[in-house]
Amino acid sequence: MEKHQINFNTASCAQHGWLYQYPSFYTLNGSAPRRLVMLHGAGVPGDTTWGYIANYLDAWDEVLILDWAGMGHSTFLQQSPVSLSRYSVQLWEVLEA
């Protein structure tokens, strides 16, 4: 298993997270990679919530643990009231990236 810190910008967010990569039986045999995105609750970074558990998710090829903007090291690029729709846009942008 390899753990990589990731940092990149999307249109609305300076994004931070962790990418866990596992050598997989499925990928080695020509199947499409299996990917999992883990989301955390309010007030704590993603790695604090999921880092320990991610070590045991070796049935997946990649596990992406995000920090929501305002928690951990991710931030929205524009200052405006936080809303569910802004977090939805953040997740959509990350999945597109």
C-alpha positions as CSV (number, residue, x, y, z in Angstrom):
1,M,0.0,0.0,0.0
2,E,1.2,3.5,-0.9
3,K,-0.2,6.7,0.7
4,H,0.1,10.0,-1.2
5,Q,-0.8,13.4,0.0
6,I,-2.7,15.3,-2.8
7,N,-3.2,19.0,-3.2
8,F,-4.8,20.7,-6.2
9,N,-7.2,23.5,-7.1
10,T,-10.6,23.2,-8.7
11,A,-12.8,26.1,-9.8
12,S,-14.2,26.6,-6.3
13,C,-11.7,25.0,-3.9
14,A,-8.1,24.5,-2.9
15,Q,-8.4,20.8,-2.3
16,H,-6.4,18.6,0.1
17,G,-6.7,14.9,0.7
18,W,-4.9,11.5,0.8
19,L,-4.8,8.8,-1.9
20,Y,-4.2,5.3,-0.8
21,Q,-3.1,2.9,-3.6
22,Y,-3.1,-0.9,-3.3
23,P,-1.7,-3.5,-5.7
24,S,-4.9,-5.3,-6.7
25,F,-5.6,-8.8,-8.0
26,Y,-8.4,-7.4,-10.1
27,T,-6.3,-4.7,-11.8
28,L,-3.4,-7.0,-12.4
29,N,-5.8,-9.3,-14.2
30,G,-7.0,-6.7,-16.6
31,S,-10.2,-5.5,-14.8
32,A,-11.1,-1.8,-14.4
33,P,-9.6,-0.3,-11.3
34,R,-11.9,-0.2,-8.2
35,R,-12.0,3.3,-6.6
36,L,-13.6,4.5,-3.4
37,V,-14.1,8.1,-2.2
38,M,-14.4,8.5,1.6
39,L,-16.2,11.5,3.0
40,H,-15.9,12.6,6.6
41,G,-18.3,14.2,9.1
42,A,-18.3,17.8,10.3
43,G,-15.4,19.3,12.2
44,V,-12.6,16.9,11.5
45,P,-10.2,16.2,8.6
46,G,-10.7,13.2,6.4
47,D,-7.5,11.4,7.4
48,T,-8.4,11.7,11.1
49,T,-11.7,10.0,10.4
50,W,-10.7,7.4,7.8
51,G,-6.9,7.0,7.9
52,Y,-6.8,4.0,10.2
53,I,-9.6,2.2,8.4
54,A,-8.2,2.9,4.9
55,N,-5.2,0.6,5.8
56,Y,-7.6,-2.3,5.6
57,L,-9.5,-1.5,2.4
58,D,-7.2,-3.5,0.2
59,A,-10.1,-4.8,-1.9
60,W,-10.0,-1.4,-3.6
61,D,-7.3,-0.2,-6.0
62,E,-7.5,3.4,-4.8
63,V,-9.1,5.0,-1.8
64,L,-9.4,8.8,-1.9
65,I,-9.9,10.6,1.4
66,L,-10.9,14.2,1.0
67,D,-11.0,17.1,3.4
68,W,-14.2,19.2,3.1
69,A,-13.5,22.9,2.6
70,G,-13.1,24.5,6.0
71,M,-12.0,21.2,7.7
72,G,-8.5,19.9,7.5
73,H,-6.5,21.7,4.8
74,S,-9.1,22.4,2.1
75,T,-10.6,25.8,1.6
76,F,-13.1,27.5,-0.6
77,L,-11.5,30.0,-3.0
78,Q,-14.2,32.6,-2.5
79,Q,-15.6,33.9,0.8
80,S,-19.3,33.4,0.9
81,P,-21.7,31.6,3.2
82,V,-21.1,27.8,3.5
83,S,-24.0,25.7,2.1
84,L,-24.8,22.2,1.1
85,S,-24.8,23.2,-2.5
86,R,-21.2,24.5,-2.2
87,Y,-20.1,21.2,-0.8
88,S,-21.9,19.4,-3.6
89,V,-20.0,21.5,-6.1
90,Q,-16.7,20.7,-4.3
91,L,-17.4,17.0,-4.5
92,W,-18.5,17.1,-8.2
93,E,-15.3,19.1,-9.1
94,V,-13.1,16.6,-7.3
95,L,-14.7,13.6,-9.0
96,E,-14.3,15.3,-12.4
97,A,-10.6,16.0,-11.7
